[in-house]
Amino acid sequence: MVSKMTIAPQGPELSELVQGYWRLAEWGMTAKNRLSFLKQHIDLGITTVDHADIYGGYQCESLFGEALKLEPSIREQIEIVTKCNIMRCDAQYPTRRINH
């Protein structure tokens, strides 16, 4: 079982291992499969998940949400760590620029 750690005196607690979902869109899972995968790592004590809006060409957060929608109470068992304001510069978004 994966242990939890408190990252500040008043919390929050995170699992010592984090499940990343960067390539979720490539896994070929149905929403039901994604929910099952999520429950399996929760059962192992891995309750912290990593996301960013750009993961999977901006698809991964929606795919993860579809799984949570099947069993909304799961949301109370996890901690979501995310990033924002990352600009993906590619042919799909030609007007975006990196600020540094």
Backbone as JSON Lines, residues from 0, in Angstrom:
{"i":0,"aa":"M","n":[0.84,-1.18,0.0],"ca":[0.0,0.0,0.0],"c":[0.88,1.24,0.0]}
{"i":1,"aa":"V","n":[0.59,2.17,-0.88],"ca":[1.36,3.42,-0.98],"c":[0.96,4.35,0.16]}
{"i":2,"aa":"S","n":[1.95,4.92,0.82],"ca":[1.71,5.83,1.94],"c":[1.33,7.22,1.46]}
{"i":3,"aa":"K","n":[0.76,7.99,2.39],"ca":[0.43,9.4,2.14],"c":[1.47,10.27,2.82]}
{"i":4,"aa":"M","n":[1.64,11.48,2.32],"ca":[2.5,12.45,2.97],"c":[1.77,13.78,3.02]}
{"i":5,"aa":"T","n":[1.99,14.52,4.1],"ca":[1.41,15.85,4.24],"c":[2.43,16.84,3.71]}
{"i":6,"aa":"I","n":[2.01,17.71,2.78],"ca":[2.99,18.6,2.15],"c":[3.06,19.98,2.8]}
{"i":7,"aa":"A","n":[2.19,20.24,3.78],"ca":[2.21,21.49,4.53],"c":[1.56,21.22,5.88]}
{"i":8,"aa":"P","n":[1.84,22.03,6.9],"ca":[1.29,21.78,8.23],"c":[-0.24,21.6,8.25]}
{"i":9,"aa":"Q","n":[-0.96,22.32,7.44],"ca":[-2.42,22.21,7.41],"c":[-2.91,21.34,6.25]}
{"i":10,"aa":"G","n":[-2.03,20.59,5.62],"ca":[-2.4,19.75,4.49],"c":[-2.07,20.45,3.19]}
{"i":11,"aa":"P","n":[-2.41,19.91,2.1],"ca":[-3.11,18.64,1.91],"c":[-2.18,17.43,1.99]}
{"i":12,"aa":"E","n":[-2.81,16.27,1.99],"ca":[-2.08,15.01,1.94],"c":[-2.09,14.52,0.5]}
{"i":13,"aa":"L","n":[-0.95,14.02,0.06],"ca":[-0.83,13.43,-1.27],"c":[-0.25,12.03,-1.13]}
{"i":14,"aa":"S","n":[-0.54,11.17,-2.09],"ca":[0.1,9.85,-2.06],"c":[1.56,10.01,-2.47]}
{"i":15,"aa":"E","n":[2.42,9.15,-1.94],"ca":[3.85,9.26,-2.23],"c":[4.17,8.92,-3.68]}
{"i":16,"aa":"L","n":[3.31,8.19,-4.34],"ca":[3.41,7.95,-5.78],"c":[2.25,8.67,-6.45]}
{"i":17,"aa":"V","n":[2.49,9.19,-7.64],"ca":[1.48,9.94,-8.38],"c":[1.23,9.24,-9.71]}
{"i":18,"aa":"Q","n":[-0.03,9.02,-10.06],"ca":[-0.37,8.43,-11.35],"c":[-0.51,9.55,-12.38]}
{"i":19,"aa":"G","n":[0.32,9.5,-13.41],"ca":[0.27,10.5,-14.47],"c":[-0.68,10.09,-15.58]}
{"i":20,"aa":"Y","n":[-1.35,11.07,-16.15],"ca":[-2.31,10.81,-17.22],"c":[-1.95,11.53,-18.52]}
{"i":21,"aa":"W","n":[-0.66,11.82,-18.71],"ca":[-0.2,12.53,-19.88],"c":[-0.6,11.81,-21.17]}
{"i":22,"aa":"R","n":[-0.51,10.51,-21.2],"ca":[-0.76,9.75,-22.43],"c":[-2.1,9.0,-22.42]}
{"i":23,"aa":"L","n":[-3.0,9.41,-21.56],"ca":[-4.29,8.74,-21.45],"c":[-4.99,8.59,-22.79]}
{"i":24,"aa":"A","n":[-4.91,9.58,-23.65],"ca":[-5.59,9.53,-24.95],"c":[-5.04,8.42,-25.85]}
{"i":25,"aa":"E","n":[-3.83,7.97,-25.57],"ca":[-3.2,6.92,-26.38],"c":[-3.5,5.52,-25.87]}
{"i":26,"aa":"W","n":[-4.1,5.4,-24.71],"ca":[-4.28,4.09,-24.1],"c":[-5.41,3.27,-24.72]}
{"i":27,"aa":"G","n":[-6.28,3.89,-25.48],"ca":[-7.36,3.16,-26.14],"c":[-8.39,2.57,-25.2]}
{"i":28,"aa":"M","n":[-8.62,3.2,-24.08],"ca":[-9.56,2.7,-23.08],"c":[-10.93,3.35,-23.22]}
{"i":29,"aa":"T","n":[-11.95,2.57,-22.92],"ca":[-13.29,3.14,-22.82],"c":[-13.4,3.88,-21.49]}
{"i":30,"aa":"A","n":[-14.46,4.65,-21.33],"ca":[-14.67,5.35,-20.06],"c":[-14.74,4.34,-18.91]}
{"i":31,"aa":"K","n":[-15.37,3.21,-19.15],"ca":[-15.48,2.17,-18.13],"c":[-14.09,1.61,-17.77]}
{"i":32,"aa":"N","n":[-13.26,1.39,-18.79],"ca":[-11.88,0.92,-18.55],"c":[-11.08,1.95,-17.77]}
{"i":33,"aa":"R","n":[-11.25,3.23,-18.11],"ca":[-10.53,4.29,-17.39],"c":[-10.95,4.33,-15.93]}
{"i":34,"aa":"L","n":[-12.25,4.17,-15.67],"ca":[-12.74,4.15,-14.29],"c":[-12.14,2.96,-13.54]}
{"i":35,"aa":"S","n":[-12.1,1.81,-14.17],"ca":[-11.52,0.62,-13.54],"c":[-10.04,0.84,-13.22]}
{"i":36,"aa":"F","n":[-9.3,1.43,-14.15],"ca":[-7.89,1.73,-13.92],"c":[-7.72,2.67,-12.74]}
{"i":37,"aa":"L","n":[-8.54,3.71,-12.69],"ca":[-8.5,4.68,-11.6],"c":[-8.78,3.99,-10.26]}
{"i":38,"aa":"K","n":[-9.8,3.15,-10.21],"ca":[-10.13,2.44,-8.97],"c":[-8.99,1.51,-8.54]}
{"i":39,"aa":"Q","n":[-8.33,0.89,-9.51],"ca":[-7.23,-0.01,-9.18],"c":[-6.08,0.73,-8.51]}
{"i":40,"aa":"H","n":[-5.72,1.89,-9.04],"ca":[-4.6,2.57,-8.38],"c":[-5.03,3.22,-7.08]}
{"i":41,"aa":"I","n":[-6.29,3.59,-6.93],"ca":[-6.79,4.07,-5.63],"c":[-6.68,2.93,-4.6]}
{"i":42,"aa":"D","n":[-7.07,1.72,-5.01],"ca":[-6.98,0.57,-4.11],"c":[-5.54,0.3,-3.66]}
{"i":43,"aa":"L","n":[-4.58,0.68,-4.48],"ca":[-3.16,0.51,-4.13],"c":[-2.64,1.66,-3.27]}
{"i":44,"aa":"G","n":[-3.48,2.67,-3.07],"ca":[-3.08,3.83,-2.27],"c":[-2.57,5.0,-3.1]}
{"i":45,"aa":"I","n":[-2.58,4.86,-4.43],"ca":[-2.15,5.95,-5.32],"c":[-3.39,6.8,-5.59]}
{"i":46,"aa":"T","n":[-3.54,7.84,-4.78],"ca":[-4.74,8.67,-4.85],"c":[-4.48,10.04,-5.49]}
{"i":47,"aa":"T","n":[-3.22,10.34,-5.76],"ca":[-2.87,11.62,-6.38],"c":[-2.67,11.39,-7.87]}
{"i":48,"aa":"V","n":[-3.33,12.21,-8.69],"ca":[-3.23,12.09,-10.14],"c":[-2.69,13.38,-10.74]}
{"i":49,"aa":"D","n":[-1.91,13.23,-11.79],"ca":[-1.28,14.36,-12.46],"c":[-1.97,14.64,-13.79]}
{"i":50,"aa":"H","n":[-2.34,15.91,-13.99],"ca":[-2.96,16.35,-15.24],"c":[-2.39,17.69,-15.66]}
{"i":51,"aa":"A","n":[-2.61,18.04,-16.9],"ca":[-2.39,19.39,-17.43],"c":[-3.32,19.53,-18.62]}
{"i":52,"aa":"D","n":[-3.8,20.73,-18.84],"ca":[-4.77,20.91,-19.92],"c":[-4.22,20.51,-21.29]}
{"i":53,"aa":"I","n":[-2.92,20.59,-21.5],"ca":[-2.36,20.26,-22.82],"c":[-2.15,18.77,-23.05]}
{"i":54,"aa":"Y","n":[-2.25,17.95,-22.01],"ca":[-2.0,16.52,-22.17],"c":[-2.91,15.92,-23.24]}
{"i":55,"aa":"G","n":[-2.32,15.08,-24.06],"ca":[-3.08,14.38,-25.09],"c":[-3.74,15.31,-26.09]}
{"i":56,"aa":"G","n":[-3.06,16.38,-26.44],"ca":[-3.66,17.34,-27.38],"c":[-4.93,17.94,-26.83]}
{"i":57,"aa":"Y","n":[-4.92,18.24,-25.55],"ca":[-6.05,18.85,-24.83],"c":[-7.24,17.88,-24.66]}
{"i":58,"aa":"Q","n":[-7.0,16.58,-24.72],"ca":[-8.08,15.6,-24.59],"c":[-8.12,14.89,-23.24]}
{"i":59,"aa":"C","n":[-6.98,14.76,-22.58],"ca":[-6.89,13.87,-21.41],"c":[-7.78,14.26,-20.24]}
{"i":60,"aa":"E","n":[-7.91,15.55,-19.96],"ca":[-8.77,15.95,-18.84],"c":[-10.23,15.58,-19.12]}
{"i":61,"aa":"S","n":[-10.67,15.73,-20.37],"ca":[-12.05,15.36,-20.72],"c":[-12.25,13.85,-20.61]}
{"i":62,"aa":"L","n":[-11.27,13.09,-21.08],"ca":[-11.37,11.63,-20.99],"c":[-11.41,11.18,-19.53]}
{"i":63,"aa":"F","n":[-10.61,11.8,-18.69],"ca":[-10.61,11.49,-17.27],"c":[-11.98,11.85,-16.66]}
{"i":64,"aa":"G","n":[-12.51,13.0,-17.05],"ca":[-13.82,13.43,-16.57],"c":[-14.93,12.48,-16.96]}
{"i":65,"aa":"E","n":[-14.85,11.9,-18.14],"ca":[-15.86,10.91,-18.56],"c":[-15.87,9.72,-17.61]}
{"i":66,"aa":"A","n":[-14.69,9.3,-17.17],"ca":[-14.61,8.18,-16.22],"c":[-15.2,8.59,-14.88]}
{"i":67,"aa":"L","n":[-14.86,9.78,-14.4],"ca":[-15.41,10.25,-13.12],"c":[-16.92,10.41,-13.17]}
{"i":68,"aa":"K","n":[-17.44,10.78,-14.31],"ca":[-18.89,10.95,-14.46],"c":[-19.63,9.63,-14.22]}
{"i":69,"aa":"L","n":[-18.99,8.51,-14.51],"ca":[-19.61,7.2,-14.29],"c":[-19.77,6.89,-12.8]}
{"i":70,"aa":"E","n":[-18.89,7.45,-11.99],"ca":[-18.95,7.23,-10.54],"c":[-18.41,8.48,-9.82]}
{"i":71,"aa":"P","n":[-19.24,9.53,-9.73],"ca":[-18.78,10.82,-9.2],"c":[-18.19,10.77,-7.8]}
{"i":72,"aa":"S","n":[-18.58,9.82,-6.98],"ca":[-18.05,9.76,-5.61],"c":[-16.55,9.48,-5.58]}
{"i":73,"aa":"I","n":[-16.0,8.94,-6.65],"ca":[-14.56,8.67,-6.74],"c":[-13.77,9.97,-6.57]}
{"i":74,"aa":"R","n":[-14.34,11.09,-7.01],"ca":[-13.64,12.38,-6.95],"c":[-13.21,12.72,-5.52]}
{"i":75,"aa":"E","n":[-13.99,12.28,-4.54],"ca":[-13.68,12.57,-3.13],"c":[-12.5,11.74,-2.62]}
{"i":76,"aa":"Q","n":[-12.07,10.76,-3.4],"ca":[-10.98,9.87,-2.97],"c":[-9.63,10.23,-3.59]}
{"i":77,"aa":"I","n":[-9.61,11.24,-4.46],"ca":[-8.37,11.57,-5.17],"c":[-7.97,13.03,-4.99]}
{"i":78,"aa":"E","n":[-6.69,13.29,-5.25],"ca":[-6.17,14.64,-5.29],"c":[-5.66,14.86,-6.72]}
{"i":79,"aa":"I","n":[-6.11,15.93,-7.36],"ca":[-5.68,16.23,-8.73],"c":[-4.62,17.32,-8.69]}
{"i":80,"aa":"V","n":[-3.47,17.01,-9.24],"ca":[-2.37,17.97,-9.38],"c":[-2.33,18.35,-10.85]}
{"i":81,"aa":"T","n":[-2.35,19.64,-11.14],"ca":[-2.4,20.06,-12.53],"c":[-1.48,21.25,-12.77]}
{"i":82,"aa":"K","n":[-1.33,21.59,-14.0],"ca":[-0.56,22.75,-14.41],"c":[-1.44,23.6,-15.33]}
{"i":83,"aa":"C","n":[-1.09,24.87,-15.46],"ca":[-1.87,25.72,-16.36],"c":[-0.95,26.73,-17.05]}
{"i":84,"aa":"N","n":[-1.49,27.37,-18.06],"ca":[-0.79,28.4,-18.83],"c":[0.43,27.86,-19.57]}
{"i":85,"aa":"I","n":[0.38,26.57,-19.92],"ca":[1.42,26.01,-20.77],"c":[0.92,26.19,-22.2]}
{"i":86,"aa":"M","n":[1.7,26.79,-23.04],"ca":[1.29,27.04,-24.41],"c":[1.91,26.01,-25.34]}
{"i":87,"aa":"R","n":[1.05,25.25,-25.96],"ca":[1.51,24.27,-26.94],"c":[1.62,24.97,-28.29]}
{"i":88,"aa":"C","n":[2.8,25.04,-28.81],"ca":[3.05,25.71,-30.1],"c":[3.23,24.64,-31.17]}
{"i":89,"aa":"D","n":[2.24,24.49,-32.02],"ca":[2.33,23.53,-33.1],"c":[1.37,23.92,-34.21]}
{"i":90,"aa":"A","n":[1.26,23.1,-35.22],"ca":[0.4,23.41,-36.37],"c":[-1.06,23.58,-35.97]}
{"i":91,"aa":"Q","n":[-1.49,22.89,-34.92],"ca":[-2.88,23.0,-34.46],"c":[-3.16,24.37,-33.85]}
{"i":92,"aa":"Y","n":[-2.14,25.02,-33.28],"ca":[-2.28,26.32,-32.63],"c":[-1.18,27.26,-33.14]}
{"i":93,"aa":"P","n":[-1.25,27.69,-34.39],"ca":[-0.15,28.46,-34.99],"c":[0.04,29.87,-34.42]}
{"i":94,"aa":"T","n":[-0.95,30.43,-33.76],"ca":[-0.81,31.8,-33.24],"c":[-0.21,31.86,-31.84]}
{"i":95,"aa":"R","n":[-0.02,30.74,-31.21],"ca":[0.53,30.72,-29.85],"c":[2.03,30.96,-29.88]}
{"i":96,"aa":"R","n":[2.51,31.65,-28.87],"ca":[3.92,31.95,-28.75],"c":[4.39,31.67,-27.32]}
{"i":97,"aa":"I","n":[5.64,31.3,-27.19],"ca":[6.24,31.11,-25.88],"c":[6.75,32.46,-25.4]}
{"i":98,"aa":"N","n":[6.48,32.8,-24.15],"ca":[6.82,34.12,-23.63],"c":[8.25,34.26,-23.11]}
{"i":99,"aa":"H","n":[9.07,33.28,-23.28],"ca":[10.44,33.38,-22.77],"c":[11.43,32.84,-23.79]}
